[in-house]
Amino acid sequence: MAVVHVRKINHRKSMRMYFLASAVCAAITLGGIYITVAKPEKYPISFMLLWFFIGVLAVRAFQTARVHRRDLHAPQQEAVFLERLPDSFHIFTHVRLHGHCLYDAVVVGKDMIFVILNKDGETAQEGTSPMEQLKWVTTQMRGYMLAHGVDAQADGSLYCPDGDMPGDAEHCFTDEESLIEHIRADVRRRSFTPAEKKQAVSLIQKLV
């Protein structure tokens, strides 16, 4: 059985905390702007920069709260069937890169890294097709590895359990077995060295 890496997070508590933080920061920003405009002789206009900075914090806290709300209801079935992979594979679920690049699952195999998006989930960015999103997140993962000295090939797959496959069916899988077999057939000319694989696992572990 594959090794599954999951960090347990209380998404409900975190969501509430970030929503509260965003509300407090927004209130401070609006109050500060009102006071600065109402009493310019007492508060210099340069205070606007401070209110702008706190406003940015409010937006970021709100975005983070929405992420935790989405993860609270995110489907967990990816890891359930991927666990059937051999124990030489390492599985990570709900991996987040650069704060906004979300993967339903990332698998470190014998020779390369597999990134998986679930078409039924909310991983696709608004205005982009599932295949465009898949290509983008695959490139981002390879870039992340290269930036840390791991020359790992990355393969992107779209899991479409409802059978509604977009465009390029070569990277789309509608059932568990076909996706598992695709990952098991992980054979490339250049394999991971034990040190590279260990480093790749460690790098992705930091993202979950």
Sequence and secondary structure as in RCSB ss.txt:
>XXXX:A:sequence
MAVVHVRKINHRKSMRMYFLASAVCAAITLGGIYITVAKPEKYPISFMLLWFFIGVLAVRAFQTARVHRRDLHAP
QQEAVFLERLPDSFHIFTHVRLHGHCLYDAVVVGKDMIFVILNKDGETAQEGTSPMEQLKWVTTQMRGYMLAHGV
DAQADGSLYCPDGDMPGDAEHCFTDEESLIEHIRADVRRRSFTPAEKKQAVSLIQKLV
>XXXX:A:secstr
  EEE     HHHHHHHHHHHHHHHHHHHHHHHHHHHH TTTS TTHHHHHHHHHHHHHHHHHHHHHHHHHHT  
 HHHHHHTTS TT EEEEEEEETTTEEEEEEEE SS EEEEEETTSS S TTS HHHHHHHHHHHHHHHHHHTT 
   EEEEEE TTS   S GGGEESSHHHHHHHHHT   SS   HHHHHHHHHHHHTT 
